[in-house]
Amino acid sequence: MANLNTKRFFIGILSIAFLVVLLFAIYKETQKQLPNYKPEPVVSESTRHCMSCHDEKGEGKIIVEQWKDSKHAQVGVGCIECHKAKKDDVDGYEHHGDFIATIVTPKDCAKCHEKEAKEFTASHHADAGAIMGSLDNVLAEVIEGHAAFNNGSNPAAASGCWQCHGSRVAFLKNEAGEIVRNDDGIPRFDPKTWPNTGIGRINMDGSKGSCSACHNRHHFSVAQVRQPENCGKCHIGPDHPQLEIYKESKHGINFYAHREEMNLDAQPWIVGEDYKAAPTCVTCHMSATPDQPVTHEIGARISWTLRPKVSEKVDAALIKKYKKLGQPLPDNFLTWQERRGNMQNVCSQCHSKDYVKNFYIQFDNSVNMYNEKYGKPGLKLMKALKENKLINPVPFDEKIEWDWFLLWHHEGRRMRHGAAMMGPDYTQWHGNFELAENFYTKMVPEIKELIKKAKSSGNVSGANNVQKVLDEVLNSEMHKWYLGKMSPEEKAKRKEASKKFRERYTH
């Protein structure tokens, strides 16, 4: 009898224990369904060691809290896993028993995210630091500011251009060329170059780029990355207002109306499966479709380059780049047709084939019209002015150089980006209208004045050469209206359209 009671006692205890475990499991599963559920972080001994200062003592506490909310924390990727450096790393230093580096570069991220890092390194984003040799950087370092200001602090570039495009990161050095360190032995970064999360940053380990330009440290939240504002840190403003264009487009209107339906935390976040309310920047340029994987090669779906004075297909621009560098084309090189096919695959998740085809015809027409009406003639005229010495070679010292820069760098880009992203206001009033205003009321009169000035100063031959180019441009089909040479048929057509407009809107 005693044995029977003992068995019943142990069975009862085991039943209660099993019930407690079951209830706890149900509780934990229920907690996961709550909107603010946060799984406990997996904290390794090395990370716990870092947290003993950076969390418990308050130094960097917010950073630790952000990490605790991250996917990294859920799988045990902590401080040392990302910040650990090799003994020969130039930016590494001893820190409380570990050899670490402050900056986590794409090379570091590649230890876990090899595919993503490889795609990113091959992208135009990773080369954004090349602006340092461009006309834009001449503006920052010479015209807007001064590269030598305050012992070479270069503020216009350091606080402006490089915060998007990236700096070449460097340490402070003393007169003997030694790295300057603080009292803890930590090397001090040159404030001209750091802090900086520019997407094309040139790191001290030889890698290009900054993953944290998009994946804000230390959350690394995919929901944050997928929202259009994330791209708006850089893709905004007078020369490339993609964020503003997106907001006025049907895509943007739908997103902001249905943001809560976008399932932004989902993995893998496939359009048409995980969400259907609207596309974001990431949807079109990077994210998965039922037929395509996620890509960090940001140009893999872009067929035109809309940045330069005259647009060309992306593959043509890249072929020139590799040829100039003396490098072969990469194995995964994509033609513009392949890139366009990739983007059209995204479009086709919501739109019919005819809709997508007709949109691209409209888009191509806008780009080609800009090229033929403003880009190519503008280049030809500016070249003639310089070659015939009607303007001098110093950039931005004459008004026409500013007007030409505004025409292609601001107005022309706005129009092309507006057409690419279905933003009619930016295509028209911030684009085509301002292109026409600049060309006809500023550049053409300024060229006429420069011709007149050159003749009076004795440069008759140069003046005549430029006049010939100007006459050729203005007598071309798209500009001859300016000379009063519109064909009788076109005049009649305009007159009839005006009559119908008055009949419709005047009483």
C-alpha positions in Angstrom: 0.0 0.0 0.0 2.9 2.3 0.9 4.5 1.7 -2.5 1.2 2.4 -4.3 0.9 5.8 -2.5 4.5 6.6 -3.3 3.9 5.9 -7.0 0.8 8.0 -6.9 2.8 10.8 -5.2 5.5 10.8 -7.8 3.0 10.5 -10.7 1.2 13.5 -9.2 4.5 15.5 -8.9 5.4 14.6 -12.5 2.0 15.6 -13.8 2.2 18.9 -12.0 5.7 19.5 -13.4 4.6 18.6 -16.9 1.6 20.9 -16.6 3.8 23.7 -15.4 6.2 23.2 -18.3 3.2 23.0 -20.7 1.6 26.2 -19.3 5.0 28.0 -19.4 5.4 27.0 -23.1 1.9 28.1 -23.9 2.6 31.4 -22.1 5.9 31.9 -24.0 4.2 31.2 -27.3 1.3 33.6 -26.4 3.9 36.3 -25.5 5.4 35.9 -29.0 2.1 36.9 -30.5 2.0 40.2 -28.6 2.9 43.2 -30.7 5.6 44.4 -28.4 7.1 41.0 -27.7 10.9 41.0 -27.3 12.7 37.6 -27.1 15.5 37.4 -24.6 18.9 38.2 -26.1 21.5 35.5 -26.4 24.5 36.9 -24.5 27.8 35.3 -24.9 30.6 35.6 -22.3 32.5 38.1 -24.5 29.4 40.2 -25.0 28.6 40.1 -21.3 32.1 41.4 -20.7 31.5 44.4 -23.0 28.1 45.0 -21.4 29.7 45.2 -17.9 30.9 48.7 -18.9 28.7 49.7 -21.9 25.4 48.7 -20.2 25.6 48.4 -16.5 27.8 51.5 -16.0 25.7 53.6 -18.4 28.4 54.2 -21.1 26.7 53.3 -24.4 23.6 52.1 -22.6 21.3 53.0 -25.5 23.6 51.2 -27.9 23.2 48.0 -25.8 19.5 48.5 -25.6 19.3 48.8 -29.4 21.3 45.7 -29.8 19.0 43.8 -27.4 16.1 44.6 -29.8 18.0 43.3 -32.9 17.9 40.1 -34.8 21.6 39.8 -34.0 20.9 39.6 -30.3 18.4 36.8 -30.9 21.0 34.6 -32.5 23.9 35.5 -30.2 25.8 37.8 -32.6 27.2 40.4 -30.1 29.9 43.0 -29.7 33.0 40.9 -30.3 31.5 39.0 -33.2 31.2 42.3 -35.1 34.0 44.4 -33.7 36.8 41.8 -33.3 39.9 42.8 -35.3 42.9 40.8 -36.6 46.3 41.6 -35.1 47.5 43.2 -38.3 44.4 45.4 -38.8 45.6 49.0 -39.0 42.5 50.2 -37.1 42.6 47.5 -34.4 43.6 48.1 -30.8 43.7 46.4 -27.4 40.6 47.0 -25.3 40.1 45.3 -22.0 41.6 42.0 -23.2 40.2 42.0 -26.7 41.7 43.3 -30.0 38.9 45.3 -31.6 38.1 47.9 -34.3 35.7 50.8 -33.9 34.4 50.7 -37.5 32.6 47.6 -38.7 33.1 47.4 -42.4 31.5 45.4 -45.3 34.6 43.1 -45.0 33.6 42.4 -41.3 29.9 41.9 -42.2 30.9 39.5 -45.0 32.0 36.9 -42.3 28.3 36.1 -42.0 26.7 38.0 -44.9 29.0 37.0 -47.7 26.5 37.1 -50.6 25.2 40.5 -49.5 28.6 42.0 -49.1 29.8 40.7 -52.5 26.7 42.2 -54.2 27.1 45.5 -52.4 30.8 45.8 -53.2 30.0 45.4 -56.9 27.3 48.1 -56.8 27.2 51.7 -57.6 26.6 52.5 -53.9 30.0 51.2 -53.0 31.6 53.5 -55.5 29.8 56.6 -54.3 33.0 57.9 -52.7 34.3 58.5 -56.2 32.5 61.9 -56.0 35.7 63.1 -54.4 37.2 63.7 -57.8 34.0 65.1 -59.4 32.7 68.6 -60.2 30.5 68.3 -57.2 33.5 68.0 -54.9 35.2 71.0 -56.6 32.1 73.0 -55.5 32.5 71.8 -51.9 36.3 72.1 -51.6 36.9 75.2 -53.6 33.8 77.3 -54.3 31.3 76.7 -51.5 34.0 76.3 -48.8 37.8 75.8 -48.7 39.6 72.5 -48.3 42.4 74.1 -46.3 40.1 75.9 -43.9 41.0 75.4 -40.2 44.0 73.2 -40.8 42.3 71.2 -43.6 39.0 70.5 -41.8 37.2 70.8 -45.2 33.8 71.5 -43.6 31.7 71.9 -46.7 32.7 68.4 -47.9 33.1 66.7 -44.5 29.7 67.7 -43.2 27.9 67.7 -46.5 29.0 65.6 -49.5 30.8 62.9 -47.6 28.0 62.2 -45.2 26.1 60.6 -48.1 28.9 59.7 -50.5 31.5 58.6 -47.9 34.9 59.8 -46.7 38.3 58.2 -46.8 38.6 57.3 -43.1 41.9 58.2 -41.5 43.5 58.5 -38.0 45.0 61.7 -36.6 48.8 61.7 -36.7 51.4 63.8 -34.9 54.4 65.5 -36.5 56.4 62.3 -36.4 53.7 60.5 -38.4 52.5 58.4 -35.4 48.8 57.7 -34.8 47.5 59.9 -32.0 45.8 57.9 -29.2 43.7 58.9 -26.2 44.5 57.9 -22.5 43.0 54.4 -23.0 45.3 53.8 -26.0 42.4 54.0 -28.5 43.5 55.6 -31.8 41.8 58.9 -32.6 40.1 59.3 -35.9 40.7 62.4 -38.0 37.5 64.5 -37.5 37.6 65.4 -41.2 36.8 61.8 -42.0 34.9 60.4 -39.0 32.1 60.1 -37.9 30.9 59.1 -41.3 28.4 56.5 -42.6 28.5 57.5 -46.2 27.5 54.6 -48.5 30.8 54.8 -50.4 33.1 55.3 -47.5 36.6 54.1 -48.0 37.6 52.1 -45.0 41.0 51.5 -43.4 40.9 47.8 -44.1 40.6 48.5 -47.9 36.9 47.8 -48.2 34.5 50.2 -49.7 31.1 51.2 -48.3 29.2 51.3 -45.1 26.5 48.7 -44.3 25.3 51.0 -41.5 24.4 53.7 -44.1 21.2 51.8 -44.6 21.1 49.3 -41.6 21.3 51.9 -38.8 23.4 50.5 -36.0 22.8 48.8 -33.6 19.2 47.8 -34.3 19.8 46.7 -37.9 16.1 46.6 -38.3 14.7 45.3 -41.6 11.5 47.2 -41.0 13.4 50.4 -40.8 15.5 49.6 -44.0 12.3 48.9 -46.0 10.7 52.3 -45.4 11.2 55.0 -48.0 12.5 57.5 -45.5 15.6 55.3 -45.0 16.7 56.1 -48.5 15.7 59.7 -48.1 18.8 60.5 -46.1 20.6 60.9 -49.4 18.1 60.6 -52.2 16.4 63.9 -51.5 16.8 67.6 -52.5 17.2 69.7 -55.6 19.4 67.4 -57.7 17.9 64.0 -57.0 14.6 64.3 -55.1 13.6 60.6 -55.3 12.0 60.7 -51.8 9.8 63.7 -52.7 8.9 62.2 -56.1 8.0 58.9 -54.4 5.7 60.7 -51.9 3.8 62.4 -54.8 3.5 59.2 -56.8 0.7 56.7 -56.6 3.2 54.2 -55.1 4.0 56.6 -52.2 0.4 57.7 -51.7 -0.6 54.0 -51.3 2.3 53.3 -48.9 1.5 56.1 -46.5 -2.2 55.2 -46.6 -1.6 51.5 -45.9 1.7 51.5 -44.0 0.3 49.3 -41.2 -0.5 46.6 -43.8 3.0 46.4 -45.2 4.2 43.6 -42.9 7.6 45.3 -42.8 9.2 42.8 -40.4 8.4 39.7 -42.5 11.0 37.4 -44.0 11.7 37.2 -46.9 9.2 40.0 -47.6 8.1 38.9 -51.1 5.9 41.4 -53.0 2.5 39.9 -53.6 2.9 37.3 -50.9 4.0 39.0 -47.7 2.5 42.4 -48.7 0.4 43.9 -51.5 -0.5 47.4 -50.4 2.3 49.3 -52.2 5.9 49.1 -53.2 8.7 51.0 -51.5 12.1 52.0 -52.8 13.5 48.7 -51.6 10.6 46.7 -53.2 11.6 47.9 -56.7 15.4 48.1 -56.4 16.3 45.3 -54.0 13.7 43.1 -52.5 12.5 39.6 -53.5 9.7 38.8 -55.9 8.3 35.3 -56.6 10.9 35.0 -59.3 13.9 37.0 -58.0 15.9 36.9 -54.8 16.9 39.9 -52.7 19.9 41.7 -54.2 22.3 44.3 -52.7 23.5 45.2 -56.2 21.4 48.4 -56.4 21.8 48.8 -60.2 20.7 45.2 -61.1 17.3 46.6 -62.1 18.2 50.0 -63.5 18.6 50.3 -67.3 19.3 54.1 -67.7 21.8 56.2 -65.8 20.1 59.5 -65.0 23.0 61.2 -63.3 25.2 62.6 -66.1 24.8 65.5 -68.5 23.6 63.1 -71.2 21.9 59.9 -70.1 23.1 56.6 -71.5 22.2 53.0 -70.8 23.8 51.7 -67.6 25.9 48.9 -69.2 27.4 51.4 -71.7 28.5 53.6 -68.8 29.9 50.7 -66.9 31.8 49.4 -69.9 33.5 52.8 -70.2 34.3 52.7 -66.5 36.0 49.3 -66.5 37.8 50.2 -69.7 39.2 53.4 -68.1 40.3 51.4 -65.1 41.9 48.7 -67.3 39.8 46.0 -65.7 37.8 43.2 -67.4 34.0 43.1 -67.1 32.9 41.1 -64.1 31.5 37.6 -64.6 28.0 38.6 -63.5 27.9 41.7 -65.7 24.3 42.5 -66.8 23.2 44.2 -70.0 20.7 47.0 -69.8 18.1 44.7 -71.3 18.6 42.2 -68.5 18.5 44.9 -65.9 15.3 46.3 -67.4 13.8 42.7 -67.4 14.6 42.4 -63.7 12.7 45.7 -62.9 9.8 44.8 -65.2 9.5 41.6 -63.3 8.9 43.7 -60.2 6.4 45.9 -62.0 4.5 42.9 -63.3 3.6 41.8 -59.8 1.0 44.6 -59.8 0.7 45.7 -63.4 -0.2 44.1 -66.7 2.4 43.6 -69.4 1.0 46.3 -71.7 0.9 48.8 -68.8 4.6 48.1 -68.0 5.6 48.2 -71.7 3.8 51.5 -72.3 5.2 53.1 -69.1 8.7 52.3 -70.3 8.0 53.8 -73.7 6.9 57.0 -71.9 10.0 56.9 -69.7 12.4 56.3 -72.6 10.8 59.2 -74.6 11.3 61.6 -71.7 15.0 60.6 -71.3 15.6 60.8 -75.0 13.9 64.1 -75.4 16.0 65.6 -72.6 19.2 64.2 -74.2 18.3 65.6 -77.7 16.8 68.9 -76.6 19.0 70.0 -73.7 21.8 67.6 -72.8 23.6 67.1 -76.2 23.1 70.7 -77.4 24.2 72.1 -74.0 27.4 70.0 -74.1 28.1 71.1 -77.7 27.6 74.8 -76.8 29.7 74.7 -73.6 32.5 72.9 -75.5 32.4 75.5 -78.2 32.6 78.3 -75.7 35.7 76.8 -74.0 37.5 75.7 -77.2 37.1 79.2 -78.7 38.1 80.9 -75.5 34.8 82.8 -75.0 34.9 81.5 -71.4 38.0 80.5 -69.4 38.9 77.0 -68.1 38.3 78.0 -64.4 35.0 76.2 -63.3 32.1 78.2 -61.9 33.7 81.6 -62.4 31.2 82.7 -65.0 27.4 82.8 -64.8 26.8 80.5 -67.8 28.7 77.7 -66.0 26.3 78.0 -63.1 23.3 78.0 -65.3 24.5 75.0 -67.3 25.2 73.1 -64.1 21.7 73.8 -62.8 20.2 72.7 -66.1 21.8 69.2 -66.2 22.6 68.6 -62.6 19.4 69.8 -61.0 16.6 70.4 -63.5 17.5 67.7 -65.9 17.9 65.1 -63.2 14.6 66.1 -61.6 12.8 65.7 -64.8 14.3 62.3 -65.6 13.8 61.0 -62.1 10.2 62.3 -62.1 9.5 60.4 -65.3 11.2 57.2 -63.9 9.1 57.2 -60.7 5.8 58.6 -61.9 6.0 62.0 -60.3 4.3 64.3 -62.7 5.0 67.6 -60.8 8.7 66.9 -60.7 8.6 65.9 -64.4 6.8 69.1 -65.4 7.1 72.1 -63.1 10.4 71.2 -61.3 11.7 69.6 -64.5 10.7 70.4 -68.1 9.5 73.9 -67.3 12.7 74.9 -65.5 14.8 73.3 -68.2 13.1 75.4 -70.8 13.3 78.6 -68.7 17.0 78.1 -68.0 17.9 77.3 -71.6 15.9 80.0 -73.4 16.0 82.9 -70.9 19.4 82.4 -69.4 21.9 80.2 -71.4 21.0 81.4 -74.9 21.0 85.1 -74.1 24.3 84.7 -72.1 25.9 82.9 -75.1 24.8 85.8 -77.4 26.3 88.3 -75.0 29.6 86.3 -74.8 29.7 86.3 -78.7 29.2 90.0 -78.7 31.9 90.5 -76.1 34.3 88.3 -77.9 33.9 90.2 -81.2 34.5 93.5 -79.4 37.6 92.2 -77.7 39.1 91.0 -81.0 38.3 87.3 -80.8 36.2 87.4 -84.0 37.1 84.0 -85.2 36.1 82.4 -81.9 32.9 84.4 -81.8 31.9 83.3 -85.3 32.6 79.6 -84.5 30.3 79.7 -81.4 27.7 81.6 -83.4 27.7 78.8 -86.0 27.1 76.2 -83.2 24.3 78.3 -81.7 22.6 78.8 -85.0 22.8 75.1 -85.7 21.2 74.3 -82.3 18.4 77.0 -82.6 17.5 76.0 -86.1 17.1 72.4 -85.2 13.5 70.9 -85.1 13.0 71.3 -81.3 14.3 74.8 -81.0 13.3 76.6 -84.2 10.1 78.0 -82.5 12.5 80.3 -80.6 13.4 81.9 -83.9 9.8 82.3 -85.0 10.3 79.4 -87.5 7.5 77.2 -86.4 5.9 75.5 -89.5 2.5 76.8 -90.7 1.0 73.4 -89.9 2.3 73.5 -86.3 1.0 77.1 -85.9 -2.4 76.1 -87.2 -2.5 73.2 -84.8 -1.5 75.4 -81.8 -4.2 78.0 -82.8 -6.9 75.3 -83.0 -5.9 73.9 -79.6 -6.0 77.4 -78.1 -9.5 78.0 -79.5 -10.8 74.7 -78.1 -9.3 75.6 -74.7 -11.0 79.0 -74.6 -14.4 77.4 -75.6 -14.1 74.9 -72.8 -12.9 77.2 -70.0 -14.1 80.7 -70.8 -17.7 81.9 -70.5 
